[in-house]
Amino acid sequence: MEKSVVIIGAGHGGVQAAASLREEGFDGRITLIGDEAELPYHKPPLSKTFIKDPEAKPQILRAEAFYAGASIDLLLGESVESLDPAARRLRLASGASLAFDKAILATGSRPRLLSIEGGPLAGMVSLRSIADARLIRDLAAEVEDVVIIGGGFIGLEIAATLAAGGRRVTVIEAQERPLARAVAPAVSAHVSERLAGFGVRVLMQATVSRIEGEGGHVSAVVTSAGERIPARMLIVGIGVVPNAEIAAAAGIATANGIRVDAQMRSSAPDVLAIGDAASYRHWFTGGDVRLESVQNATDQAKLAARTITGHADAYAAVPWFWSDIGDMKLQMVGLTGGSDRQVLSGEPGDNRFSVFHYSGPRLIGIESVNRPADHMLGRRMMGLGFSPEATVAAAGSEALKAAFADWQANQPAPA
């Protein structure tokens, strides 16, 4: 068995990889390197509960005692400057170097920068870290007018949270609807309607031409249509970029992230990559993807640990995601890029419904709003390869459960 593993990145994936290595029986040295000084923490609450509660503390992934008890060397506030796969050695920004038998790149992603006339100014922020969330929380206590550029999940979660706290919030989105790349039109329309009810103004097919400031602080944004919108805080949420530079500089193959095989191995056989930074051929769609979710990072971390400990499992986790936007819990399972038909179950007016996505007769995804039972059932169905008839999906949860139970009862017993 390998003698030492270095994990670069102490987010959800990195911490899970360290824990899973021990669970898989790895008894060599594990070093977990994180560039933040904080104990590794949960990221999803940052856009919701953390920024609305001045007393909120980070929700740590594992207690400090866990790392000591599992003999995991935790290097916080440290970053990796370079990686040499052939020599199996990395150099830290502090000047120290570490040897390894295997390395896991759990480097994550970073917010895409906004390049526009007038920026950057004080009061402009993107959300990726606890420091960003603290800044948003502090600014929110001082300002009334907030503009958010980008109508994706993070932007809309923050918009709903700040609007609930009494801020005047405007979201500017370049696409024709919010969450256009992620959910069905019916879900987008529902989210737009609920946000309006929360007091959030959403501008669609709009872009920003310039940012205005006073005394070095943002004061307004001007849209491409010429509208001037007051803004004492400007939050930029226009997507992320995978942190693949260390891999690329080391000669490891990259393409929209660090390329990995079905066991999470990069083109350098002793270096694996997981999470937001990893790009791979997905078993479900047959296409190349890079997924940004806690589930993906966690499941890939578990598989990377199994690969290092001598197993040959291929990645076959069903992808799922979630987002809390105001009073809407959105839960998604599957990948819906090839959808050619959507089936609605439930009533959007009740704020409880699901959209089932099909590609021909095959169920490829479900998006649920406040219908967690549909989501959980969907994860089980898609994991086993069951595609209900569209009429069954539309009939509701009980019909779906019954059809799935019948299908399971008629499956041949495993050999």
ABEGO torsion letter per residue (X at the ends): XBABBBBBEABAAAAAAAAAAAAAGBABBBBBBBABABBBBBAAAAABAAAABAABBBBBABBAAAAAAAGBBBBBGBBBABBBAAAGBBBBAAGBBBBBABBBBBAEBBBBBBBBBGOBBBGBBBBABAAAAAAAAAAAAABABBBBBEABAAAAAAAAAAAAAGBBBBBBBABABBGAAABBAAAAAAAAAAAAAAGBBBBBGBBBABBBBBGGBBABBBBAAGBBBBBABBBBBAEBBBBAAAAAAAGBBBBGEBBBBAAGBBABAABBBBEAABBBBBAAAGBBBBBBBAAAAAAAAAAAAAAAAGBABBBABBBBBBBBBEABBBBBBEBAAABABBBBBEBAAAGBBBBBBBBEABBABBBBBGBAAAAAAAAAAAAAGBBBBAAAAAAEAAAAAAAAAAAAAABBBBX
